[in-house]
Amino acid sequence: MSPPSPICPFDWRYGSEEMRKLFSLEEMVRRYLQVEKAIMVGLEAARLAPDGCSKALDTCLESVKASDVYSMEALTGHDIASLAFILGERCGECGRYVHLGATSYDIIDTAWALIIRDALAIVKKKLKAIVDRLSELALEYRDIVMIGRTHGQHALPITVGFKFANYVYELSRSFERLCELGKRVVRSKVSGAVGTMAGWLGNGLAVEEAASRYLGLEPHVITTQVAPRDGFAEVVLTIAILASQLDRFALEVRELSRSEIGEMYESEPRVGSSAMPHKRNPVIAERISGLAKLARSFSVAALENIPLMHERDLTNSSSERILVPHAFLVIDQMLEDMTRLLKVLYIDREAIKRNLELTGGAIMAESVVIRLVQKGLSRHEAHRLLMQITRSMRPGASLEEEILKHETLSKYLSPEEVREAIEPAKYLGNYSELIERALSYWQKISRC
């Protein structure tokens, strides 16, 4: 009989092999074994197991496969109990000390910490490369003037580099969050049933210290039978925020690639439509937006896992087996797609210039208002007059012409002053310094 086909797309379609392997059953069991050895190191340090038992475990740990554990779980109904039984049987005289005083979530939560540490490293590495590329684009297109849009309407001129710099800053903040949450989440949980360390007969802190040091982790300050679930929620929500930021960039590309705009688009050669040969669909950006919906939806389950009964219940377990791997696989695929999107993103300077001139200079009305106030006209009156003019302009008309023939406004501004006021490149404020400030912020954050 052939093996069953995978059901979940994350088994084969989404996520990198690097991230997928990290959450495989084989890797999870490997981390369980790593924690069991660490606890044996702790038992030795506390004189609760003979010296040499942690070393003696090495050979028998190598013999344990994920299939061994989950075959026995089918009989016992408990994966960690099955693991402890197998080690007890296979590890000779030292086997009788395996899992002594520990509870299953000492193993599971500490294993999660190890896996999350490695998963965060993958996410940070990919995110760093993305922000570095956005920084390059911000510099490359620093002075290319384009229209800025608010409410979907033409607003004021910005530059393409300024637009990219805003994403540099936003994603820098997510990178910063990823660095910070590791301090709260990537911690060992070595405290036994209900968290009091009672099974170690007053030597619990010594067990915890030695086990945690062996794993390279700081321990939680205090726990119940499980590590506090706000940490897991923080991981998932941080991923959801990052996913939403990537979604925002993807939406930007999707909007600007509309046929009537055409300022940015995916230039990768591919079939756009099975029916319409002319289509150039933003499929990478659309996949980013689609997966972001999943990332955000995981937040609810993560928050629901915080309120557990008393010192623990089991309602978090089943959801976390799905939640944690899939949250990381979703963001991993989104980062892969973002990397690819930035490689194929085409900036159409001609379309940018054409759209900048689309309103005949009406976008420069605020600039004219500022000049008029400097010449003595009240701001509210200048605003009223410019609103009247721009809303009555016919297609093909120019703001410059409308001002020069206006009885009132032409008295305040000369033709040269009007021409200067409606030049987009001269109404960009401190855009260059702001770009530099965003890039400097990233350089500081990227070293965390």
ABEGO torsion letter per residue (X at the ends): XBBBBBABAAAAABEBAAAAAAABAAAAAAAAAAAAAAAAAAAAAAGABBBGAAAAAAAAAAABBAAAAAAAAAAAGBAAAAAAAAAAAAAEAAAAABGBGBBAAAAAAAAAAAAAAAAAAAAAAAAAAAAAAAAAAAAAAAABBBBBBBGGBBBBBBBAAAAAAAAAAAAAAAAAAAAAAAAAABBBBBAEBGGAGAAAGGAAAAAAAAAAAAAGBBBBABBBABBBAAAAAAAAAAAAAAAAAAAAAAAAAAAAABAAAGABBBABBBBABAABAABBBBAAAAAAAAAAAAAAAAAAAAAAAABBBEAEBAAAAAAAAAAAAAAAAAAAAAAAAAAAAAAABBBBAAAAAAAAAAAGGAAAAAAAAAAAAAAGBBAAAAAAAAAAAAAABBBGBBAAAAAAABAAAAAABBAAAAAAAABAAABAEAAAAAAAAAAAAAAAAAAX
